[in-house]
Amino acid sequence: MDAIADAFGLVFEPYVLLVILLSAAYGLFVGAIPGLTATMATALLVPVTFFMPPVPAVAAIVTATAMAIFSGDIPAALLRMPGTPASAAYADEAYLMTRKGQAETALGAGLVFSVLGGIFGVLVLSLAAPALAEVALNFSSFEYFWLVMLGFTCAIFIAGKDPVKGIVSLLIGLMISVVGLENPAGAPRYTFGNAEMMGGIPLIPLMIGMFAVSEILRYAAVVAKPVMATERPFGNVFAGMWTLIRKYPVQLFRGSALGTAVGALPGAGADIAAWMAYAMSKRFSKEPQKFGTGHVEGIVESGAANNSALGGAWIPALVFGIPGDSITAIAIGVLYLKGMNPGPTLFVNNPQNIYAVFIVFFLAQLLMLPLGWMAIKAAKRILHIPASVLMPLILLFCVVGSFAINNSLFGVSVMLIAGIVGFCMERWGFPVAPTILGVVLGTMLEEHFFSSLIKADGHFLVFFERPIAGTLGVLCLLIWLWPVARMLRRRAAA
């Protein structure tokens, strides 16, 4: 209880509340601009957090992310151009509703059900993370090795329609992670005689490049400009929301639960949760024929899923230091910079900071209602900002942020190269998220693998002797062998 009281004191300070408010406005603005994702908003915010204490630094990232994920619904409904990938799942549905004169219902459902789903995800995070941390205190290098392998496996299997491209993307990240001196032998690897590469490829410039700069290049490459679906003033976006809550309680709960569960899978995130929730909503709907014609049911379930995934993604990030998505990968970097090293000991050594993060999550979701309403009202002005003005400013922030990491042009060079690589990867259908996951987890995988080998003294079965390690190991093997077994069964049936 003392830690909780201290957490309230840390959050309800004028400076922290101001940071939350400004971050919320920033997240709403970035998310509402087509092509500027929630990940990009987070990456651009990192340099600003250098000058903040731990709690407001994390609060800025949490608040901006939550707002950006919601505000991506605004251009999706008005322009049929989702502001963030999480809004892409139901962009057509929301746009068709707007064309039918139901813009208020589409945007109101996105706002209200994002808030309700987000609160569900935060409740699960607040209850599950401390309990998991107690279990994680018993983890050794064997358990962490299998946990990292499970994270890699999940990232590959949810990478999209082409798992091979997901594997290639992950291998690119692992290749980047081995650069430098961070290895058991302490010998330079792939540095090519460059002293700045001895410390490895810096993570923050890499992520700013792969997400932010690649988005700028992608937006610049688009020739056709979107056309807004409506020019009339918006009415009351909250009208009829209580009716929708009473009509679709199952969809609300199902989307929230699915989003939290998918968010907790390493490498998944809000965009995959939203797509899965939309597909599930259509599969179990009593009116599946209405989907694709401007039906609010898919927006209800997907809207709840995309924001609940935010809380779910922080569960493995805080407890194990494993990012649930690319946003928490960035957040983990900030936590390390601020001395809040993720892991079970964080709940023992600094419980007040963790509870402060939980409180910030709740505040961000509650703030989303009034600020989201204001963002919807101001949507037309925001969406009319010329790209020729906006994009150079964003690129300037990218350069400044990458330079500020080590006060070196090396970070800027990494950012620019990563931006071109990220643009080419997505142009050819290779997902970027597994690459970032590979960079974040590559060092952890190597460290725990070699530590486990030394403890095992060459006996590989020791990896399965501890109960939790054995369970995780068997689970990994079953996931790996399942596609092979299914292929052999099909051949036998043929």
C-alpha positions as CSV (number, residue, x, y, z in Angstrom):
1,M,0.0,0.0,0.0
2,D,2.9,2.4,0.7
3,A,4.2,1.8,-2.9
4,I,0.7,2.5,-4.3
5,A,0.5,5.7,-2.3
6,D,4.0,6.7,-3.5
7,A,2.9,6.0,-7.1
8,F,-0.1,8.4,-6.8
9,G,2.3,11.0,-5.5
10,L,4.7,10.4,-8.5
11,V,1.9,10.7,-11.1
12,F,-0.3,13.5,-9.7
13,E,2.4,16.2,-9.9
14,P,1.8,19.2,-12.0
15,Y,4.8,18.4,-14.2
16,V,3.8,14.8,-14.8
17,L,0.2,15.8,-15.5
18,L,1.4,18.4,-18.0
19,V,3.6,15.8,-19.8
20,I,0.6,13.4,-20.0
21,L,-1.6,16.2,-21.4
22,L,0.9,17.3,-24.0
23,S,1.8,13.8,-25.0
24,A,-1.9,13.0,-25.5
25,A,-2.3,16.0,-27.8
26,Y,0.9,15.0,-29.7
27,G,-0.3,11.3,-30.0
28,L,-3.7,12.4,-31.3
29,F,-2.1,14.7,-33.9
30,V,0.4,12.1,-35.2
31,G,-2.1,9.2,-35.3
32,A,-4.6,11.3,-37.2
33,I,-2.1,12.0,-40.1
34,P,-2.2,9.2,-42.6
35,G,1.1,7.4,-42.8
36,L,2.3,8.5,-39.4
37,T,2.0,5.5,-37.2
38,A,1.8,5.0,-33.4
39,T,5.3,3.4,-33.6
40,M,6.6,6.5,-35.4
41,A,5.0,8.7,-32.7
42,T,6.8,6.8,-30.0
43,A,10.1,6.7,-31.8
44,L,10.0,10.5,-32.3
45,L,9.2,11.0,-28.7
46,V,12.3,9.2,-27.4
47,P,14.8,12.1,-27.7
48,V,12.4,14.3,-25.7
49,T,12.4,11.7,-22.8
50,F,16.1,12.0,-22.4
51,F,15.5,15.1,-20.3
52,M,12.8,13.7,-18.1
53,P,12.8,11.6,-14.9
54,P,11.7,8.0,-15.3
55,V,7.9,8.3,-14.5
56,P,7.1,11.2,-16.8
57,A,9.3,9.7,-19.6
58,V,7.3,6.4,-19.5
59,A,4.1,8.4,-19.1
60,A,4.8,10.3,-22.3
61,I,5.3,7.1,-24.3
62,V,2.2,5.3,-22.9
63,T,-0.1,8.3,-23.4
64,A,1.1,9.2,-26.9
65,T,0.8,5.5,-28.0
66,A,-2.8,5.1,-26.7
67,M,-3.9,8.3,-28.3
68,A,-2.2,7.6,-31.6
69,I,-3.8,4.1,-31.9
70,F,-7.2,5.6,-31.5
71,S,-6.8,8.7,-33.7
72,G,-5.8,6.5,-36.6
73,D,-9.5,5.8,-36.9
74,I,-10.2,9.4,-37.9
75,P,-8.6,9.4,-41.4
76,A,-9.8,5.8,-41.8
77,A,-13.4,7.0,-41.5
78,L,-13.0,10.2,-43.5
79,L,-10.4,9.4,-46.1
80,R,-10.4,5.6,-46.3
81,M,-6.8,5.9,-45.3
82,P,-6.0,4.5,-41.9
83,G,-3.7,6.7,-39.7
84,T,-2.1,3.6,-38.1
85,P,-2.0,-0.1,-39.1
86,A,-4.3,-0.9,-36.2
87,S,-7.1,1.1,-37.9
88,A,-6.6,-0.7,-41.2
89,A,-8.8,-3.7,-40.3
90,Y,-12.0,-1.7,-40.3
91,A,-11.1,1.3,-42.4
92,D,-13.4,0.2,-45.3
93,E,-16.3,-0.4,-42.8
94,A,-15.9,3.1,-41.2
95,Y,-15.5,4.8,-44.5
96,L,-18.7,3.2,-45.9
97,M,-20.6,4.3,-42.8
98,T,-19.4,7.9,-43.4
99,R,-20.5,7.7,-47.0
100,K,-23.9,6.7,-45.7
101,G,-24.1,9.7,-43.4
102,Q,-23.1,7.8,-40.2
103,A,-19.7,9.4,-39.6
104,E,-20.6,10.3,-36.0
105,T,-21.5,6.6,-35.2
106,A,-18.3,5.3,-36.9
107,L,-16.0,7.7,-35.1
108,G,-17.9,7.5,-31.8
109,A,-17.8,3.7,-31.8
110,G,-14.1,3.8,-32.5
111,L,-13.5,6.3,-29.6
112,V,-15.8,4.7,-26.9
113,F,-14.9,1.1,-27.6
114,S,-11.2,1.9,-27.8
115,V,-11.5,3.4,-24.3
116,L,-13.4,0.4,-22.9
117,G,-11.0,-2.1,-24.5
118,G,-8.0,-0.1,-23.3
119,I,-9.3,-0.1,-19.7
120,F,-9.8,-3.9,-19.9
121,G,-6.2,-4.4,-21.1
122,V,-4.9,-2.2,-18.3
123,L,-6.8,-4.1,-15.7
124,V,-5.3,-7.4,-17.0
125,L,-1.9,-5.8,-17.0
126,S,-2.2,-4.5,-13.4
127,L,-3.4,-7.9,-12.1
128,A,-1.3,-10.2,-14.3
129,A,2.1,-8.5,-14.4
130,P,2.8,-8.6,-10.6
131,A,1.6,-12.2,-10.4
132,L,3.8,-13.2,-13.3
133,A,6.7,-11.3,-11.8
134,E,6.6,-13.6,-8.7
135,V,6.8,-16.6,-11.0
136,A,9.6,-15.0,-13.1
137,L,11.8,-14.6,-10.0
138,N,12.4,-18.3,-10.3
139,F,13.5,-18.1,-13.9
140,S,17.1,-19.1,-14.8
141,S,18.9,-18.9,-18.1
142,F,17.1,-22.1,-19.3
143,E,13.7,-20.5,-18.9
144,Y,14.7,-17.3,-20.5
145,F,16.3,-19.1,-23.4
146,W,13.0,-21.0,-24.2
147,L,11.0,-17.8,-23.6
148,V,13.0,-15.9,-26.1
149,M,12.7,-18.8,-28.6
150,L,8.9,-18.8,-28.0
151,G,8.9,-15.1,-28.7
152,F,10.7,-15.6,-32.0
153,T,8.4,-18.4,-33.0
154,C,5.2,-16.3,-32.3
155,A,6.7,-13.4,-34.4
156,I,7.3,-15.8,-37.3
157,F,3.9,-17.4,-37.2
158,I,2.0,-14.1,-37.0
159,A,4.2,-12.3,-39.5
160,G,1.5,-12.5,-42.2
161,K,0.5,-14.7,-45.2
162,D,4.2,-15.5,-45.9
163,P,6.0,-16.9,-42.9
164,V,9.2,-17.3,-45.0
165,K,9.4,-13.6,-45.3
166,G,8.8,-13.3,-41.6
167,I,11.8,-15.6,-41.0
168,V,14.0,-13.6,-43.3
169,S,13.0,-10.4,-41.6
170,L,13.8,-12.0,-38.2
171,L,17.2,-13.2,-39.4
172,I,18.1,-9.7,-40.6
173,G,17.4,-8.5,-37.1
174,L,19.5,-11.3,-35.6
175,M,22.4,-10.4,-38.0
176,I,22.2,-6.8,-36.9
177,S,22.2,-7.8,-33.2
178,V,25.6,-9.7,-33.4
179,V,27.5,-6.5,-34.5
180,G,30.0,-5.2,-31.9
181,L,31.6,-6.5,-28.7
182,E,28.5,-7.7,-26.9
183,N,29.3,-11.4,-27.2
184,P,30.7,-14.1,-24.9
185,A,34.2,-13.8,-26.3
186,G,34.2,-10.0,-26.2
187,A,35.7,-10.0,-29.7
188,P,34.8,-7.5,-32.4
189,R,32.3,-8.9,-34.8
190,Y,31.3,-7.4,-38.2
191,T,32.7,-4.0,-37.2
192,F,34.9,-3.7,-40.4
193,G,37.4,-1.7,-38.4
194,N,34.9,1.0,-37.5
195,A,35.4,2.1,-33.8
196,E,31.8,3.4,-33.5
197,M,30.4,-0.1,-34.5
198,M,32.2,-1.7,-31.5
199,G,29.2,-0.8,-29.3
200,G,26.8,-2.4,-31.8
201,I,24.1,-0.8,-34.0
202,P,22.3,1.7,-31.8
203,L,18.7,0.6,-31.3
204,I,16.8,3.9,-31.2
205,P,18.2,5.4,-34.5
206,L,17.6,2.0,-36.1
207,M,14.0,2.0,-35.1
208,I,13.5,5.7,-36.0
209,G,14.8,4.9,-39.4
210,M,12.9,1.7,-40.0
211,F,9.6,3.1,-38.9
212,A,9.6,6.9,-39.2
213,V,11.9,7.5,-42.2
214,S,10.5,4.6,-44.1
215,E,7.0,6.0,-43.6
216,I,8.1,9.4,-44.9
217,L,9.6,7.7,-48.0
218,R,6.4,5.6,-48.5
219,Y,4.2,8.7,-48.2
220,A,6.3,10.6,-50.6
221,A,6.0,7.8,-53.1
222,V,2.2,7.9,-53.1
223,V,1.0,9.8,-56.2
224,A,-2.8,9.7,-55.6
225,K,-4.2,11.8,-52.8
226,P,-7.2,10.7,-50.7
227,V,-10.5,12.4,-51.0
228,M,-12.5,13.2,-47.8
229,A,-15.9,11.4,-47.6
230,T,-17.8,14.2,-46.0
231,E,-17.6,18.0,-45.7
232,R,-20.5,18.6,-43.4
233,P,-20.0,19.4,-39.6
234,F,-20.0,16.5,-37.2
235,G,-22.9,16.0,-34.8
236,N,-22.8,14.3,-31.4
237,V,-20.3,11.4,-31.6
238,F,-21.6,9.9,-28.3
239,A,-25.2,9.6,-29.5
240,G,-26.3,6.0,-29.5
241,M,-23.1,4.6,-27.9
242,W,-24.9,3.3,-24.8
243,T,-27.3,1.5,-27.2
244,L,-24.3,-0.1,-29.0
245,I,-22.8,-1.2,-25.6
246,R,-26.0,-2.9,-24.7
247,K,-26.4,-4.5,-28.1
248,Y,-22.8,-5.8,-28.5
249,P,-21.5,-6.7,-25.0
250,V,-20.2,-10.1,-26.2
251,Q,-18.3,-8.4,-29.0
252,L,-16.9,-5.9,-26.6
253,F,-15.6,-8.5,-24.2
254,R,-14.4,-10.8,-26.9
255,G,-12.5,-8.1,-28.7
256,S,-11.0,-6.8,-25.5
257,A,-9.9,-10.3,-24.3
258,L,-8.5,-11.2,-27.8
259,G,-6.6,-8.0,-28.0
260,T,-5.0,-8.4,-24.6
261,A,-4.0,-12.0,-25.4
262,V,-2.6,-11.2,-28.8
263,G,-0.9,-8.1,-27.5
264,A,1.0,-10.3,-24.9
265,L,2.5,-12.4,-27.7
266,P,6.0,-11.1,-28.6
267,G,5.9,-9.4,-32.0
268,A,2.2,-9.2,-32.4
269,G,0.6,-5.9,-31.4
270,A,-2.5,-3.9,-32.0
271,D,-2.6,-4.2,-35.8
272,I,-2.7,-8.0,-35.7
273,A,-5.2,-7.9,-32.8
274,A,-7.5,-5.6,-34.8
275,W,-7.4,-7.8,-37.9
276,M,-8.1,-11.0,-35.9
277,A,-10.9,-9.3,-33.9
278,Y,-12.6,-8.1,-37.2
279,A,-12.3,-11.6,-38.7
280,M,-13.8,-13.2,-35.5
281,S,-16.6,-10.6,-35.4
282,K,-17.6,-11.5,-38.9
283,R,-17.3,-15.2,-38.3
284,F,-19.6,-15.2,-35.3
285,S,-21.9,-12.4,-36.3
286,K,-25.7,-12.9,-36.6
287,E,-25.5,-10.5,-39.6
288,P,-22.4,-11.5,-41.5
289,Q,-23.9,-10.3,-44.8
290,K,-23.8,-6.7,-43.5
291,F,-20.0,-6.7,-43.2
292,G,-18.4,-4.7,-46.0
293,T,-21.4,-2.5,-46.4
294,G,-20.8,-0.1,-43.5
295,H,-21.7,-2.1,-40.4
296,V,-20.7,-0.9,-36.9
297,E,-20.3,-4.4,-35.3
298,G,-16.8,-5.0,-36.8
299,I,-15.7,-1.5,-35.5
300,V,-17.0,-2.3,-32.0
301,E,-14.9,-5.5,-31.7
302,S,-11.8,-4.4,-33.6
303,G,-11.8,-1.0,-31.8
304,A,-11.8,-2.7,-28.4
305,A,-9.1,-5.1,-29.5
306,N,-6.6,-2.5,-30.8
307,N,-6.4,-0.5,-27.6
308,S,-6.6,-3.5,-25.2
309,A,-3.5,-4.9,-27.1
310,L,-1.5,-2.0,-25.8
311,G,-1.9,-3.1,-22.1
312,G,-1.3,-6.8,-23.1
313,A,2.0,-5.9,-24.9
314,W,3.4,-4.4,-21.7
315,I,3.0,-7.6,-19.8
316,P,6.0,-9.5,-21.3
317,A,7.9,-6.2,-21.6
318,L,7.8,-5.3,-17.9
319,V,8.0,-8.9,-16.5
320,F,10.6,-10.5,-18.9
321,G,12.0,-7.6,-20.9
322,I,10.6,-9.1,-24.1
323,P,8.7,-6.6,-26.2
324,G,5.1,-7.5,-27.1
325,D,5.3,-5.2,-30.2
326,S,7.5,-2.6,-31.8
327,I,6.2,0.1,-29.6
328,T,7.2,-1.7,-26.4
329,A,10.5,-2.5,-28.0
330,I,11.1,1.3,-28.0
331,A,9.7,1.6,-24.5
332,I,12.1,-1.0,-23.2
333,G,15.0,1.1,-24.5
334,V,13.7,4.1,-22.6
335,L,13.2,2.0,-19.4
336,Y,16.9,0.9,-19.6
337,L,18.0,4.5,-20.2
338,K,16.1,5.6,-17.1
339,G,17.4,2.8,-14.8
340,M,14.1,0.9,-14.7
341,N,15.5,-2.3,-16.2
342,P,12.6,-4.6,-17.2
343,G,12.4,-7.9,-15.4
344,P,10.8,-9.4,-12.2
345,T,13.2,-7.5,-9.9
346,L,11.7,-4.2,-11.1
347,F,8.6,-5.2,-9.1
348,V,10.7,-5.8,-6.0
349,N,13.2,-2.9,-6.2
350,N,11.0,-0.2,-7.6
351,P,7.3,-1.1,-7.1
352,Q,6.2,2.5,-6.9
353,N,7.4,3.1,-10.4
354,I,5.5,0.2,-11.8
355,Y,2.3,1.2,-10.0
356,A,2.8,4.7,-11.4
357,V,2.9,3.2,-14.9
358,F,-0.4,1.4,-14.2
359,I,-2.0,4.7,-13.0
360,V,-0.7,6.5,-16.1
361,F,-2.3,3.8,-18.3
362,F,-5.7,4.4,-16.6
363,L,-5.4,8.2,-16.9
364,A,-4.5,7.9,-20.6
365,Q,-7.6,5.9,-21.3
366,L,-9.9,8.2,-19.4
367,L,-8.3,11.3,-21.1
368,M,-9.0,9.7,-24.4
369,L,-12.8,10.5,-24.2
370,P,-12.6,14.3,-24.0
371,L,-9.5,14.7,-26.0
372,G,-10.6,12.2,-28.6
373,W,-13.9,14.1,-29.0
374,M,-11.9,17.3,-29.5
375,A,-9.7,15.6,-32.1
376,I,-12.7,14.4,-34.0
377,K,-14.1,18.0,-34.0
378,A,-10.7,19.3,-35.3
379,A,-10.2,16.5,-37.7
380,K,-10.8,18.4,-40.9
381,R,-8.2,21.0,-40.1
382,I,-5.6,18.4,-39.1
383,L,-6.1,16.4,-42.3
384,H,-5.7,19.4,-44.5
385,I,-2.1,20.1,-43.4
386,P,0.0,19.9,-46.6
387,A,2.4,17.0,-46.7
388,S,5.0,19.3,-48.2
389,V,5.1,21.1,-44.8
390,L,4.7,18.2,-42.5
391,M,7.1,15.7,-43.9
392,P,10.3,17.9,-43.8
393,L,9.5,18.8,-40.1
394,I,9.2,15.1,-39.2
395,L,12.5,14.3,-41.0
396,L,14.1,17.1,-39.0
397,F,12.9,15.5,-35.7
398,C,14.2,12.2,-36.9
399,V,17.7,13.6,-37.6
400,V,17.8,15.5,-34.2
401,G,16.6,12.4,-32.3
402,S,19.1,10.1,-33.9
403,F,22.0,12.5,-33.4
404,A,21.1,13.1,-29.7
405,I,21.6,9.4,-28.7
406,N,25.4,9.7,-28.7
407,N,25.9,13.2,-30.1
408,S,27.4,11.5,-33.1
409,L,26.6,11.5,-36.9
410,F,26.9,7.7,-36.7
411,G,23.4,7.5,-35.4
412,V,22.1,9.7,-38.2
413,S,23.8,7.4,-40.7
414,V,22.2,4.4,-39.1
415,M,18.8,6.1,-39.2
416,L,19.1,7.0,-42.9
417,I,20.3,3.5,-44.0
418,A,17.6,1.8,-41.8
419,G,15.0,4.0,-43.4
420,I,15.9,3.0,-46.9
421,V,16.1,-0.7,-45.8
422,G,12.8,-0.5,-44.0
423,F,11.1,1.1,-47.1
424,C,12.5,-1.5,-49.4
425,M,11.5,-4.4,-47.1
426,E,7.9,-3.3,-46.9
427,R,7.8,-2.5,-50.6
428,W,8.8,-6.2,-51.2
429,G,6.4,-7.6,-48.6
430,F,8.9,-8.2,-45.8
431,P,7.5,-7.1,-42.4
432,V,9.7,-4.8,-40.3
433,A,8.5,-5.8,-36.8
434,P,10.3,-9.2,-36.8
435,T,13.6,-7.4,-37.6
436,I,13.2,-5.1,-34.6
437,L,12.3,-8.1,-32.5
438,G,15.4,-9.9,-33.7
439,V,17.6,-6.9,-32.8
440,V,16.1,-6.6,-29.3
441,L,16.1,-10.3,-28.4
442,G,19.3,-11.3,-30.3
443,T,21.7,-10.4,-27.5
444,M,19.4,-11.9,-24.9
445,L,19.2,-15.1,-26.8
446,E,23.0,-15.4,-27.2
447,E,23.6,-14.6,-23.5
448,H,21.2,-17.1,-22.1
449,F,22.1,-19.8,-24.6
450,F,25.8,-19.8,-23.7
451,S,25.1,-19.4,-20.0
452,S,22.8,-22.5,-20.2
453,L,25.4,-24.5,-22.2
454,I,28.0,-23.8,-19.5
455,K,25.6,-24.9,-16.8
456,A,24.5,-28.0,-18.8
457,D,28.2,-29.1,-19.3
458,G,27.3,-30.2,-22.8
459,H,24.2,-32.2,-21.8
460,F,21.3,-30.8,-23.9
461,L,18.6,-32.6,-21.9
462,V,19.3,-30.2,-19.0
463,F,17.4,-27.6,-21.0
464,F,14.2,-29.7,-20.3
465,E,14.9,-30.8,-16.6
466,R,13.5,-27.7,-14.8
467,P,9.6,-27.7,-14.8
468,I,9.0,-24.3,-16.3
469,A,11.9,-24.7,-18.8
470,G,10.7,-28.1,-19.8
471,T,7.1,-26.8,-20.4
472,L,8.3,-23.9,-22.5
473,G,10.7,-26.1,-24.4
474,V,8.1,-28.7,-25.2
475,L,5.7,-26.0,-26.3
476,C,8.2,-24.6,-28.7
477,L,8.9,-28.0,-30.2
478,L,5.2,-28.7,-30.6
479,I,4.7,-25.3,-32.4
480,W,7.7,-26.0,-34.7
481,L,6.7,-29.6,-35.5
482,W,3.0,-28.9,-36.0
483,P,3.3,-27.6,-39.6
484,V,5.5,-30.6,-40.5
485,A,2.9,-33.0,-39.0
486,R,0.1,-31.3,-40.8
487,M,1.9,-31.5,-44.1
488,L,2.7,-35.2,-43.7
489,R,-0.9,-35.9,-42.8
490,R,-2.1,-34.1,-46.0
491,R,0.3,-36.1,-48.1
492,A,-0.9,-39.4,-46.5
493,A,-4.5,-38.4,-47.1
494,A,-3.7,-37.6,-50.8
